[in-house]
Amino acid sequence: MATGFYSHPDCLLHDMGPWHPECPGRLQAIEDQLIASRIDALIEREDAPLADEAELARVHTQAHIDFIKHRQPLEGRAEIDPDTTMCPHSYQAALRAAGAAIAATDAVIEGRFDNAFCSVRPPGHHAEPARAMGFCFFNNIAVAARHALEVHGLQRVAIIDFDVHHGNGTEAAFSGDPRVLMCSFFQHPFYPYTGADSHAPNMVNVPMPAYSKGMAVREAVDMLWLPRLNAFKPEMIFVSAGFDAHREDDLGNMGLVEDDYTWLTEQIRAVAEKHAKGRIVSSLEGGYNLSALGRSVVAHVRALAGI
């Protein structure tokens, strides 16, 4: 078996404007670095299918799904919030992004892949059950985790979020759900200004000050994440893989480098090997310096694939 790599050309068509950091060039930068690193031939490529409304509705309200579907313009762009707009291709891209995470979940649980990475956009972890925000329309990882629980009958899943921004949408979807343990670190105070205050016992939130570097993150993971993960014994791990905590990324102010993403992924893999038959599905969230994003994704995928 191998590491699955899910993407689709539709994800390149979502375009929020030439000024916007969440741009189609992000996926192209990942492809360029995969080829340059010579690991492209060592992963198994799959086209992302379209998620259907019933799959989205495991996390999102029907009113939210309808709003996104009908907000998409026939031409030009339609604003969702000050940071988030839709073009005529955005809804299709959002269905591909969620569909990738669902299909990867099926493939990993069925044993076709050891683990999988979804190189998709738009991202998802800010999307709450009834609200799109922060570049996100549907919560790809939340939809996939709920699919694993409700379709495949898993009893316990963990969600790891290492984006520089708190995954408020994922927390909103699973807060208080004993079947889910969510572990995250994020720069604080910072958008979306959540996660640092009172939270449910199944949330392991680690707010970190600006300019935190890799060693501080590693210490937090060792002391706060890993004991909870090993006590929880997840049957599968889902990763909201944001790479905007990289020191070269201007949308955040943290100091991680590629070696830190390798180390993080190795820790996740070790927990998955111990408790979850190695089962991991990771999906792209942030990361806006194109060079740093491509290099960091390669580090992450290398560690997933053990190459």
ABEGO torsion letter per residue (X at the ends): XBBBBBBBAAAAABBAEAABABBAAAAAAAAAAAAAAGAAAABBBBBBBBBBAAAAAAABBAAAAAAAAAABBABEBBBABAABBBBAAAAAAAAAAAAAAAAAAAAAAAGABABBBBBBOBBAAABBAABBBGGBABBAAAAAAAAAAAAAGBABBBBBBABABBBAAAAAAABGBAABBBBBBBBOBBOAGBGABBBBAABBBBBBBBGBBAAAAAAAAAAAAAAAAAAAGBABBBBBBBAAABAABAABABABBAAAAAAAAAAAAAAAAAAAGGBBBBBBBBEABAAAAAAAAAAAAAAAAGX
